[in-house]
Amino acid sequence: MILFTVISDFLLYLAMSFLAGVLVLQFVPGHRKPEIPIKKSAVLLAIASIPVLLAAPAIQLLGLLMNNAGFGSAVWTAITEFQAGQSFAFSIFLSFFWFGATAVNSSKYIQGFWFLLSILNMGFGSHAASLDFLPGLVSHTIHFLSLTLWAGVLILVTWWAPALTNWRSFLKWFTPFAFGMMALILVSGVAVWLLFSKPADYAASWVLPYGQMLLLKHLSILPLLAAAFLNGFGNKAKEPSRNLLKLETFMLGLVFLCTAVMSKLAPPHNVNNTFLTEGTAPLLENLIGAQYLPIIPEFVFSLNGILLLLIGALAIGLMIMSFFRKIPLWLSFIFALGFIVSVYLGLMMNISF
């Protein structure tokens, strides 16, 4: 069931990003963007998929409630007492009207209205909002909105545009737009994280499955930011190569995947208490052995750990160099993965709990 919900969340992020990109590009004049033919059927399919993909956590909740109640009673309880159930019910309503507005070619402002309500609804059903309603709702909504707006335009331009025409005109607005969205993503992401944990517990949380995925997500963001910087300031040729753009979307996919997995794990509100129920993260246990309470992280530098960190620095350097040397895309991606794996292993070799 966990795998099913992870896949659903991952596909939901992609669907919402696609729809966000379609919406943003409607507000951009034709001479400031590549021509991107998008079929209405693809947009309608993405809208229709939203409640289907949001159903996974509601189904999981329903399964738990049915252990103590009948189907009808469990459905009623899920919708009236749990935000996940209410969010799923709202998504059906919102998608119905958004689908209709798109089908009859209503204005971009009306479509944008339903898009924003759908994003707000996902913030309402988030774990952050269930912890502290208003701060969680606002921070998660801004985080997800910023991510989909940036990712959506990037994905459409990279994979849907037949030719990267008007590229320099496109970069003049998209580069500041993308970096503005990144700033909002980082600030709102920290706000969401502070609802779950304290900054002092960051290293200690690595002993938990959630903390491990958070670390991997953060490591995935670094090559993503490097690729975004190079695309924004270095990829200004009249007919630019798509390789670095594709690399950026692949790294974005890794971030989406880590986020989808994290959403199904127990956050470290209190590391020691969470450890009692979750135990040591399996990967960490395989690397440095079983861990025991109390969890007190201490950095103990080792030769192997330092060498791995240096290999990671070399790998991201090679990834950046590949942009200038026109190295094949798959090799650039290997360098990015090499950075993530090497730095992760280096940190694990240099820490003791």
Secondary structure in CASP SS format (residue, H / E / C, confidence):
PFRMAT SS
TARGET T0000
AUTHOR 0000-0000-0000
METHOD secondary structure of the structure
MODEL  1
M C 1.00
I H 1.00
L H 1.00
F H 1.00
T H 1.00
V H 1.00
I H 1.00
S H 1.00
D H 1.00
F H 1.00
L H 1.00
L H 1.00
Y H 1.00
L H 1.00
A H 1.00
M H 1.00
S H 1.00
F H 1.00
L H 1.00
A H 1.00
G H 1.00
V H 1.00
L H 1.00
V H 1.00
L H 1.00
Q H 1.00
F C 1.00
V C 1.00
P C 1.00
G H 1.00
H H 1.00
R H 1.00
K C 1.00
P C 1.00
E C 1.00
I C 1.00
P C 1.00
I C 1.00
K C 1.00
K H 1.00
S H 1.00
A H 1.00
V H 1.00
L H 1.00
L H 1.00
A H 1.00
I H 1.00
A H 1.00
S H 1.00
I H 1.00
P H 1.00
V H 1.00
L H 1.00
L H 1.00
A H 1.00
A H 1.00
P H 1.00
A H 1.00
I H 1.00
Q H 1.00
L H 1.00
L H 1.00
G H 1.00
L H 1.00
L H 1.00
M C 1.00
N C 1.00
N C 1.00
A C 1.00
G C 1.00
F H 1.00
G H 1.00
S H 1.00
A H 1.00
V H 1.00
W H 1.00
T H 1.00
A H 1.00
I H 1.00
T H 1.00
E H 1.00
F C 1.00
Q H 1.00
A H 1.00
G H 1.00
Q H 1.00
S H 1.00
F H 1.00
A H 1.00
F H 1.00
S H 1.00
I H 1.00
F H 1.00
L H 1.00
S H 1.00
F H 1.00
F H 1.00
W H 1.00
F H 1.00
G H 1.00
A H 1.00
T H 1.00
A H 1.00
V C 1.00
N C 1.00
S C 1.00
S C 1.00
K H 1.00
Y H 1.00
I H 1.00
Q H 1.00
G H 1.00
F H 1.00
W H 1.00
F H 1.00
L H 1.00
L H 1.00
S H 1.00
I H 1.00
L H 1.00
N H 1.00
M H 1.00
G H 1.00
F H 1.00
G C 1.00
S C 1.00
H H 1.00
A H 1.00
A H 1.00
S H 1.00
L H 1.00
D C 1.00
F H 1.00
L H 1.00
P H 1.00
G H 1.00
L H 1.00
V H 1.00
S H 1.00
H H 1.00
T H 1.00
I H 1.00
H H 1.00
F H 1.00
L H 1.00
S H 1.00
L H 1.00
T H 1.00
L H 1.00
W H 1.00
A H 1.00
G H 1.00
V H 1.00
L H 1.00
I H 1.00
L H 1.00
V H 1.00
T H 1.00
W H 1.00
W C 1.00
A C 1.00
P C 1.00
A C 1.00
L C 1.00
T C 1.00
N C 1.00
W H 1.00
R H 1.00
S H 1.00
F H 1.00
L H 1.00
K H 1.00
W H 1.00
F H 1.00
T H 1.00
P H 1.00
F H 1.00
A H 1.00
F H 1.00
G H 1.00
M H 1.00
M H 1.00
A H 1.00
L H 1.00
I H 1.00
L H 1.00
V H 1.00
S H 1.00
G H 1.00
V H 1.00
A H 1.00
V H 1.00
W H 1.00
L H 1.00
L H 1.00
F H 1.00
S C 1.00
K C 1.00
P H 1.00
A H 1.00
D H 1.00
Y C 1.00
A C 1.00
A H 1.00
S H 1.00
W H 1.00
V H 1.00
L C 1.00
P H 1.00
Y H 1.00
G H 1.00
Q H 1.00
M H 1.00
L H 1.00
L H 1.00
L H 1.00
K H 1.00
H H 1.00
L H 1.00
S H 1.00
I H 1.00
L H 1.00
P H 1.00
L H 1.00
L H 1.00
A H 1.00
A H 1.00
A H 1.00
F H 1.00
L H 1.00
N H 1.00
G H 1.00
F H 1.00
G C 1.00
N C 1.00
K C 1.00
A C 1.00
K C 1.00
E C 1.00
P C 1.00
S C 1.00
R C 1.00
N H 1.00
L H 1.00
L H 1.00
K H 1.00
L H 1.00
E H 1.00
T H 1.00
F H 1.00
M H 1.00
L H 1.00
G H 1.00
L H 1.00
V H 1.00
F H 1.00
L H 1.00
C H 1.00
T H 1.00
A H 1.00
V H 1.00
M H 1.00
S C 1.00
K C 1.00
L C 1.00
A C 1.00
P C 1.00
P C 1.00
H C 1.00
N C 1.00
V H 1.00
N H 1.00
N H 1.00
T H 1.00
F H 1.00
L H 1.00
T H 1.00
E H 1.00
G C 1.00
T C 1.00
A C 1.00
P H 1.00
L H 1.00
L H 1.00
E H 1.00
N H 1.00
L H 1.00
I H 1.00
G C 1.00
A C 1.00
Q C 1.00
Y C 1.00
L C 1.00
P C 1.00
I C 1.00
I C 1.00
P C 1.00
E E 1.00
F E 1.00
V C 1.00
F C 1.00
S C 1.00
L H 1.00
N H 1.00
G H 1.00
I H 1.00
L H 1.00
L H 1.00
L H 1.00
L H 1.00
I H 1.00
G H 1.00
A H 1.00
L H 1.00
A H 1.00
I H 1.00
G H 1.00
L H 1.00
M H 1.00
I H 1.00
M H 1.00
S H 1.00
F H 1.00
F H 1.00
R H 1.00
K C 1.00
I C 1.00
P C 1.00
L H 1.00
W H 1.00
L H 1.00
S H 1.00
F H 1.00
I H 1.00
F H 1.00
A H 1.00
L H 1.00
G H 1.00
F H 1.00
I H 1.00
V H 1.00
S H 1.00
V H 1.00
Y H 1.00
L H 1.00
G H 1.00
L H 1.00
M H 1.00
M H 1.00
N C 1.00
I E 1.00
S E 1.00
F C 1.00
END
